[in-house]
Amino acid sequence: MMRGLELNLFEGVSCKGKTPKYSSSYYQENRYRYVQYDAALQCNLACFVFRICGEIIATSVVQGGPALNFFSTWSYHFLHPGQITNEDVPEVTDTVIQNLIQEVERAEEDALTDLSDAIVACGYTGPIHSDHKKAINEAISLHSVMRLIPMLSQLREGLAI
């Protein structure tokens, strides 16, 4: 079961650490797979996939079973003390964002302008110019971390049972 959780809900290389898979349409695509109406919560359980995952992990540990041991350092630090430290330089695990970072690094001035929509979508508000590639890539990396915080928060809630 733990292997199934790892394969379906997390991405990255095990030896470097994994983070939750991100997809804003994840619940829509799988709504019939996980949906169960809970009258007490007055909502569909599909919106709590990572909380349920945390509950499964916690139950496994309490019963002497295996725990997931593949979390990235920054994910683990968020789950345990509840915050990400400056020493945790997260490695981007999402291939789309990795490709965007590489494109920004290789881009000349005109090509960088062509990437402006993707750069702005990541929350960068500074000038899009080749002199600012480092700041652009830092904003993209920060975006890759911040968008996972709600999922890690759900996982943390589930682990707290």
Residue frames relative to the residue before (quaternion, step in Angstrom):
aa qw qx qy qz dx dy dz
M 1.0000 0.0000 0.0000 0.0000 0.00 0.00 0.00
M 0.6466 0.5229 -0.3266 0.4492 3.59 0.95 -0.85
R 0.6315 0.5288 -0.3275 0.4630 3.57 1.03 -0.79
G 0.6330 0.5343 -0.3194 0.4602 3.58 1.04 -0.76
L 0.6336 0.5111 -0.3247 0.4816 3.57 1.01 -0.80
E 0.6521 0.5273 -0.3102 0.4478 3.55 0.93 -0.94
L 0.7174 0.4662 -0.2619 0.4466 3.58 0.80 -0.98
N 0.7566 0.4202 -0.2169 0.4516 3.58 0.96 -0.82
L 0.8019 0.3257 -0.1535 0.4767 3.60 1.00 -0.69
F 0.7583 0.3344 -0.1867 0.5276 3.61 1.20 -0.25
E 0.1423 -0.7871 0.5954 0.0752 3.56 -1.22 0.57
G 0.5282 0.5958 -0.4880 0.3576 3.52 -1.24 0.53
V 0.5689 -0.5684 0.4654 0.3696 3.53 -1.35 -0.03
S 0.5412 -0.6707 0.3985 0.3137 3.60 -0.73 1.06
C 0.6933 0.4845 -0.3008 0.4406 3.60 0.86 -0.87
K 0.7068 0.4179 -0.2616 0.5073 3.62 1.17 -0.44
G 0.5667 -0.5901 0.3812 0.4304 3.56 1.24 -0.33
K 0.2457 -0.7810 0.5638 0.1088 3.53 -1.04 0.83
T 0.2095 -0.7396 0.6263 0.1300 3.51 -1.33 0.46
P 0.6473 -0.5074 0.3652 0.4361 3.61 -1.17 0.30
K 0.4736 -0.6241 0.5308 0.3232 3.56 -1.15 0.64
Y 0.2149 -0.7817 0.5734 0.1183 3.54 -0.95 0.84
S 0.2241 0.7228 -0.6399 0.1341 3.51 -1.06 0.84
S 0.3779 -0.7398 0.5049 0.2345 3.56 -0.61 1.09
S 0.7179 0.3991 -0.2522 0.5116 3.58 1.17 -0.43
Y 0.2883 0.7969 -0.4934 0.1959 3.59 1.25 0.20
Y 0.7199 0.4461 -0.2613 0.4632 3.56 0.79 -0.98
Q 0.6244 0.5332 -0.3448 0.4550 3.58 1.07 -0.64
E 0.6698 0.5043 -0.3012 0.4542 3.59 0.92 -0.90
N 0.7870 0.3069 -0.1410 0.5163 3.57 1.01 -0.80
R 0.2867 0.8184 -0.4789 0.1370 3.58 1.18 0.25
Y 0.7057 0.4418 -0.2866 0.4740 3.60 0.99 -0.64
R 0.5888 0.5874 -0.3614 0.4215 3.54 1.23 -0.30
Y 0.8167 0.2496 -0.0962 0.5114 3.59 0.94 -0.88
V 0.5202 0.6872 -0.4100 0.2983 3.59 1.17 -0.28
Q 0.1603 0.7135 -0.6701 0.1272 3.48 -1.02 0.99
Y 0.3495 -0.7526 0.5148 0.2153 3.58 -0.65 1.03
D 0.1385 -0.7735 0.6159 0.0558 3.54 -0.89 0.98
A 0.3699 -0.7678 0.4817 0.2041 3.57 -0.40 1.24
A 0.6366 0.5357 -0.3399 0.4384 3.60 1.01 -0.74
L 0.7334 0.3847 -0.2285 0.5118 3.58 0.96 -0.81
Q 0.2493 -0.8017 0.4909 0.2326 3.56 1.31 -0.41
C 0.6680 0.4196 -0.3331 0.5165 3.54 0.87 0.95
N 0.5639 -0.5661 0.4652 0.3810 3.53 -1.30 0.10
L 0.4928 -0.6761 0.4653 0.2890 3.55 -0.98 0.83
A 0.4658 0.6839 -0.4459 0.3414 3.59 1.24 -0.17
C 0.6669 0.5049 -0.3153 0.4484 3.57 1.08 -0.60
F 0.7111 0.4214 -0.2549 0.5018 3.60 1.26 0.02
V 0.1605 0.8323 -0.5191 0.1099 3.61 1.10 0.61
F 0.7195 0.4358 -0.2700 0.4685 3.60 0.83 -0.90
R 0.5923 0.5334 -0.3765 0.4721 3.61 1.13 -0.48
I 0.6465 0.5044 -0.3101 0.4812 3.56 0.98 -0.85
C 0.6082 0.5406 -0.3400 0.4715 3.58 1.05 -0.75
G 0.6561 0.5074 -0.3053 0.4678 3.60 0.95 -0.85
E 0.6386 0.5193 -0.3232 0.4670 3.58 1.03 -0.78
I 0.6395 0.5162 -0.3227 0.4695 3.58 1.01 -0.78
I 0.6454 0.5126 -0.3167 0.4695 3.59 0.96 -0.86
A 0.6673 0.5036 -0.3022 0.4580 3.59 0.88 -0.97
T 0.6502 0.5133 -0.3125 0.4649 3.59 0.95 -0.85
S 0.6387 0.5294 -0.3202 0.4574 3.57 0.99 -0.82
V 0.6717 0.4959 -0.2971 0.4633 3.58 0.91 -0.91
V 0.6594 0.5180 -0.3077 0.4496 3.60 0.92 -0.92
Q 0.7216 0.4225 -0.2401 0.4931 3.58 1.04 -0.74
G 0.6032 -0.6075 0.3424 0.3872 3.58 1.25 0.27
G 0.4890 0.6650 -0.4273 0.3688 3.56 1.26 0.25
P 0.6989 -0.4750 0.3212 0.4276 3.56 -1.27 -0.02
A 0.2885 -0.7082 0.6141 0.1952 3.51 -1.24 0.56
L 0.5502 -0.5799 0.4648 0.3808 3.55 -1.21 0.35
N 0.0667 -0.8264 0.5591 0.0004 3.57 -0.72 1.03
F 0.5432 0.6438 -0.3820 0.3801 3.55 1.06 0.67
F 0.3935 0.7447 -0.4742 0.2562 3.60 1.21 0.08
S 0.4932 -0.6083 0.5209 0.3398 3.54 -1.15 0.62
T 0.6706 -0.5200 0.3446 0.4013 3.57 -1.20 0.51
W 0.6962 0.4639 -0.2982 0.4595 3.59 0.80 -0.92
S 0.6180 0.5294 -0.3533 0.4615 3.63 1.06 -0.65
Y 0.6479 0.5140 -0.3120 0.4677 3.57 0.95 -0.88
H 0.6712 0.4898 -0.3066 0.4644 3.60 0.89 -0.88
F 0.6278 0.5023 -0.3514 0.4797 3.59 1.07 -0.55
L 0.6805 0.4988 -0.2939 0.4492 3.59 0.95 -0.84
H 0.7465 0.4212 -0.2426 0.4543 3.59 0.86 -0.88
P 0.8027 0.1909 -0.1764 0.5368 3.66 0.36 -0.95
G 0.5308 -0.6722 0.3905 0.3375 3.59 1.19 -0.27
Q 0.7574 0.2875 -0.2133 0.5461 3.58 1.17 0.30
I 0.4023 -0.6723 0.5643 0.2602 3.51 -1.28 0.44
T 0.2784 -0.7727 0.5479 0.1589 3.57 -0.80 0.98
N 0.6377 -0.5389 0.3930 0.3854 3.55 -1.27 0.38
E 0.6132 0.5621 -0.3500 0.4307 3.59 1.14 -0.54
D 0.6324 0.5193 -0.3277 0.4722 3.57 1.20 -0.49
V 0.0439 -0.7850 0.6179 -0.0100 3.54 -0.08 1.27
P 0.2634 -0.8142 0.4917 0.1614 3.57 -0.19 1.21
E 0.3189 -0.7008 0.6031 0.2085 3.50 -1.13 0.75
V 0.4336 -0.6988 0.5064 0.2595 3.55 -0.85 0.97
T 0.1800 -0.8137 0.5477 0.0746 3.58 -0.71 1.08
D 0.5811 0.5786 -0.3744 0.4329 3.58 1.20 -0.38
T 0.4302 -0.7393 0.4556 0.2467 3.59 -0.62 1.12
V 0.6086 0.5477 -0.3611 0.4465 3.61 1.05 -0.64
I 0.6899 0.4554 -0.2788 0.4888 3.58 0.93 -0.89
Q 0.5970 0.5451 -0.3624 0.4638 3.61 1.05 -0.66
N 0.6611 0.5044 -0.3016 0.4665 3.57 0.95 -0.88
L 0.6343 0.5250 -0.3292 0.4623 3.58 1.01 -0.79
I 0.6433 0.5136 -0.3208 0.4685 3.60 0.95 -0.85
Q 0.6644 0.4944 -0.3022 0.4721 3.59 0.94 -0.85
E 0.6397 0.5179 -0.3269 0.4644 3.59 1.00 -0.77
V 0.6404 0.5116 -0.3248 0.4719 3.59 0.99 -0.81
E 0.6568 0.5184 -0.3162 0.4472 3.60 0.92 -0.86
R 0.7303 0.4275 -0.2330 0.4792 3.60 0.98 -0.84
A 0.5759 0.6657 -0.3590 0.3102 3.57 1.14 -0.61
E 0.3512 -0.6587 0.6261 0.2253 3.48 -1.25 0.70
E 0.7662 -0.3898 0.2439 0.4489 3.58 -1.29 0.10
D 0.6969 0.4693 -0.2857 0.4609 3.63 0.82 -0.94
A 0.6653 0.4978 -0.3006 0.4682 3.58 0.95 -0.86
L 0.6098 0.5513 -0.3461 0.4522 3.58 1.09 -0.67
T 0.6286 0.5242 -0.3262 0.4729 3.57 1.05 -0.74
D 0.6323 0.5338 -0.3298 0.4544 3.59 1.06 -0.71
L 0.6870 0.4679 -0.2707 0.4856 3.59 1.17 -0.55
S 0.3869 0.7786 -0.4465 0.2116 3.59 1.27 -0.09
D 0.6249 0.5407 -0.3575 0.4352 3.63 0.96 -0.72
A 0.6785 0.4772 -0.2873 0.4789 3.58 0.91 -0.91
I 0.6435 0.5264 -0.3197 0.4546 3.59 1.01 -0.79
V 0.6758 0.4789 -0.2877 0.4809 3.58 0.91 -0.91
A 0.6166 0.5512 -0.3438 0.4447 3.61 1.06 -0.70
C 0.6600 0.4880 -0.3008 0.4855 3.59 1.20 -0.47
G 0.6263 -0.5907 0.3221 0.3938 3.58 1.25 0.09
Y 0.4700 0.6613 -0.4629 0.3570 3.60 1.21 0.11
T 0.1073 -0.8295 0.5477 0.0207 3.58 -0.76 1.05
G 0.5262 0.6403 -0.4094 0.3814 3.57 1.26 0.06
P 0.7094 -0.4259 0.3242 0.4586 3.55 -1.29 -0.12
I 0.3078 -0.7323 0.5800 0.1804 3.56 -0.99 0.88
H 0.2888 0.7277 -0.5363 0.3152 3.49 0.03 1.42
S 0.6234 -0.5841 0.3655 0.3696 3.59 -1.07 0.65
D 0.5918 0.5688 -0.3671 0.4375 3.61 1.18 -0.42
H 0.7335 0.4185 -0.2084 0.4933 3.58 1.21 -0.49
K 0.2579 0.8056 -0.5029 0.1781 3.62 1.18 0.42
K 0.6385 0.5309 -0.3370 0.4437 3.59 0.97 -0.81
A 0.6727 0.4856 -0.2937 0.4748 3.60 0.90 -0.90
I 0.6243 0.5334 -0.3354 0.4618 3.58 1.04 -0.76
N 0.6907 0.4727 -0.2839 0.4679 3.59 0.86 -0.93
E 0.6136 0.5289 -0.3514 0.4693 3.61 1.07 -0.62
A 0.6502 0.5063 -0.3140 0.4716 3.60 1.01 -0.80
I 0.6417 0.5127 -0.3220 0.4708 3.58 1.01 -0.79
S 0.6533 0.5057 -0.3094 0.4709 3.61 0.97 -0.85
L 0.6385 0.5172 -0.3214 0.4707 3.58 0.98 -0.84
H 0.6282 0.5358 -0.3251 0.4611 3.56 1.00 -0.82
S 0.6549 0.5240 -0.3197 0.4408 3.59 0.96 -0.85
V 0.6635 0.4730 -0.2949 0.4990 3.58 1.17 -0.57
M 0.7003 0.5078 -0.2865 0.4118 3.58 0.74 -1.05
R 0.6539 0.5217 -0.3346 0.4339 3.60 1.00 -0.65
L 0.6555 0.5073 -0.3075 0.4673 3.59 1.25 -0.32
I 0.4660 0.7134 -0.4267 0.3031 3.60 1.23 -0.33
P 0.6576 0.4949 -0.3536 0.4444 3.70 0.80 -0.74
M 0.6571 0.4988 -0.3168 0.4681 3.60 1.00 -0.74
L 0.6560 0.4896 -0.3097 0.4837 3.58 0.99 -0.80
S 0.6104 0.5404 -0.3497 0.4616 3.60 1.09 -0.64
Q 0.6343 0.5099 -0.3238 0.4824 3.59 1.01 -0.79
L 0.6455 0.5198 -0.3146 0.4628 3.57 0.94 -0.90
R 0.6462 0.5243 -0.3039 0.4638 3.57 1.00 -0.88
E 0.6186 0.5364 -0.3306 0.4694 3.59 1.04 -0.79
G 0.6774 0.5001 -0.2858 0.4575 3.56 0.92 -0.93
L 0.6511 0.5157 -0.3134 0.4604 3.58 1.03 -0.75
A 0.6367 0.5735 -0.3165 0.4068 3.58 1.18 -0.53
I 0.4661 0.7002 -0.4563 0.2903 3.64 1.17 -0.11
